[in-house]
Amino acid sequence: MAFWILPVVIFILVAGFVGLWMWTVFLETARPASVRFILHGLLFAISCGEVFIWYRGFFKWFVILPALFASFWGPFDAILRYPVVHDMDSFFTLKIILLVAGKTMLLVCGFHNLGKNAGLFLLCLFLCVWCIPLLYELQVRHGASNRGHKDDVREKRLSRHGHFAKDLPRFLRARGQQRDSVGSIREPAEPPRRRCPDSRTGSSRHRSLPRKAQPHIRKVTAQTGRARNIAHSRFSFFFLFNCAALIAVAAGTPPRLISFPDTNAERT
């Protein structure tokens, strides 16, 4: 029965690479609102697929709630923050790494008949765990120079280009669903007046630069402070508690979590 596992793995890898390539092509002309809409739809479809697979009996009973929690706190939060680029040493990046690792371990420990359903397991592992983080990483790194940059300490602009103002209302509505609130939108100050000679009288007069010559850069700042740190601490404690419980279950009964059914056992 294992002869078909290799073709399934090859098909999943080829389909994954083709899908990632098509995603990079789409990102060349896509707007942030369109990217968020597609990722929200994909995340909803993946969550429905997880519930369906659990309902069909391929997942164990303790898998579905932590899996949905990881999907909501990880990819859903990341999609709402798009197109903000976070530093590698920020809490957000650490959170995503821990969630992906924890969900991978959760699927390994909570999948029924892992040897018999190896193809379905690999498909679930790629779609339910790695798909959204890979797409998010590609879309962030694909145009990181044209998008905003953010860490946990300093406040920076979300975009340096004027066309981002078209998507600003949608972005503000999406950001309103998080704890992070948008602080203010500031216009640049008036340029200093320069002394320009008058060609008619030969004297110097104070004249300001024309309005068209002024740079139009809108700065959107996100408020960071104690309230968000407290919220992150609570979520971190809850997530680490779930991971510790899963590790304890996996360490206590490893044979039962990955054992295969014995079809030749005597019936009592």
N, C-alpha and C positions, 0 to 999 in steps of 0.2 A: 504493500500500500504506500510505501515511501517513494516509489519511482516518480510520482507526479509532483512531489514537493519541489524539486529543482525547477521544473518549468514554471510553476506558480511563482517561485521566488524571482526568477528571471523576468517574468511578465510584470510583477509588481515593481521591480527596479526600473525597467524600461518605461513603464507607464508613469512612474514617479518623475523620472528625469524629463520626459516629454512634457508632463504637466508643469514642472518648474520652469522649463524653457518658455512655454506659452505664457506663463505668468509674468516672466520678465519682459516679454514682448508687450504684454498688455500694460505694464507699468510705465512704459515709455510715454504714453499719451493719456494715462488715466488721471483723474482728479482725486484728491483725498476722499471726497464724499462718495465717489463710486467705489473706491477700494474698500472703505468701511462697510458699505452696503453689501458687497459681495462676501466679505469676510463674516459679517453677521449672519447672512444666509447660510454660508458653509458651516459655521459653528452650530447653528440651529439644526441643520441636517445631521451633523455628526452626533449631537446630543440625542436626537430622536433615534438614530441608529444604535447608539449605546443602550438606550432603554429597550429597544426591540430585541437586541441580542441578549440582554439580560432576561427579558421576558421569555425568550425561547429556551432558556436554560443553559446557555453556553458560559455565562458568568455565574459565579457564586453569589450568595445572597448579600454579602458585605461589600460588593464591588460598586454598585450603582451610585450610592450616595456620595462616597468620597470622589468618585470619578466626575460626577456632576459638579461637586464643589470645586474640584480642581479646574474644570472647564470654565466655571463662572469667574473664579478669582484670578485665573491666569489669562487665557486668551481673550475673554470678554473685556477684562480691564485693559489689556494691551490694545485691543481694537479701538476702544474709546479714546485712548491716549494718542492714537496715530494722528499726525505724522511726527510726533515728538521722538527724538533719538536720545536714549538714555546711556549713560556711561556704564562701562563694564563693572565698575566698583560700586554701583548704586544698589539700593535695596530692591528696586524693581527687577533688575537683571538677576540678582540672587534669588528672588522669589520665583521667577520663571524657570530657572535651572532646577530648583528644588521641586517645583510642581511637575516638571517633565520627568525627572528621575523618580519621584514618588509614584506617578501614574504608571510609568513603565513597570516598576516593581509590583504595583497593584494588579496589573493585567497578568503578569507572570504568575503571581501567587493565586489569583482568583479565576483562572480560566480552567474550565472543565475539559478533561481529556486532551491535554496539551499535545501529546504525540499524535493522536488520531486526527485532531483538527488543527494541524500545524499551519496549513494555508490560511484558514480563517483567522488564526491568531496573528500571523504576520500582517494580514490585511488590516485587522483591527489596530495593531500596534502602529502601523504607518498612518492610517487615517485618523484614528481617535487620539493619538498622542503626539506624533511628530509632524503632522500635516500643517496645522495652524502655526506652530512656532517657526517652521521652515519658511512658510509664505510670508510671515511677518518679518523675519530676518532679511529675506530677499528684498522685500519692498522698502525696508528701512535703509539697508546698505546700498540699494540700487540708486537712490537719489539722496543720499545723506548730505551731500554738499548743498543741495537746494532746499533742505528742510530744517526745521528747528532742532535745537540741541538742548538737552535738559539733564541736570543731575539732581541730587537730593539736597544740595546746599544753595547753589546760586540760581537766580532767575534769569532766563535768557529768552530771546524772542523765538516765536514759533515759525516765522517765515520772514525772509528778506525781500520778497517780491510782492508787488502790488496785486497780482492776480489772486493771491490768497484771500484778499478781502471779499471776493465773490463767495467763497465757501465759509466765511466767518460766521454767519448766522447759524448754519447747520452745525458747525463745529462747537459753537457756544451751547446749542441745545444738547449736543451729545455730552459735552463736558459737564453740563448741569446735572447729569445723572450720577456723577461721582461726588466724592467728598471734596475734591480739589475745585475751588471756585476761581473764576477768572477775575483778576484784580481790576485792571483798568486798561483803557486804550488811549495811548498818549500820542499826540501829534508833535512833530518836531518843533522846536522853538523858532521864532523868527530870526532870520540871519542878521548879523550886524550891518549897520548902514556903512556904506563906503563913500569916501569923498571922490566924486567923479567930476572932472573938469567940464564946464559948460562950453560948448563950441561957439555959442553966440557971444557970450560976454567975457569968456576967458577966465571966469571965476570958478571956484570949487563949491559945489553944493552937495548936501547930503541926499543921496539917492539909495534906495533899497534895490536889491536884486529883483528881477521880474519873478512873478509867481511860478512860471513854468520851470525856472531854473532850480527851484527848491526841491530837495529830495522828499518823496512821499513814502515814508517808511512807517508802518504801523507796528507798534510793539504790543504784544499781548503777554502779560505777565501772570503767572500762576502763583497764588498765595501758598507758601509752605510754612509750616509752623508746628506748634506743639500738638494741635488737634490731629493732624495727619499722622504724626509720629505715634501718638497713642493708638490710633486706628490700626496702623501697621503692626504695632506691637501685639494688639489683641488678635489680629488675623494670624500673625506669625505663631503665637502661642497655640492657637487652635489647630493650625496646620501641623506644627511639630508634634502636638499631642496625637493627632491622627496617624502621622508617620510612625511614631513610637509604638502605637498600638498595632499597626500593621507589621512592623518589624518583629514585635513580640509574638504575634500569631505565626509569622513565617518561621521564626527561630524555634518555636515550640513544637510545631508539627510539620516539618518540611516534607516527609514522605507523603502525607495525605494531600498536600497542596499540589503535587505534581505526579502522583502515582496514577498508573493506568489501570482500568478495570480488568480483573482477572476473569476471562470468559470460561476458563476451564475449571473454575472452582466448583466444588461439590454443592449441590443444592440441598438445603436442609428442609 
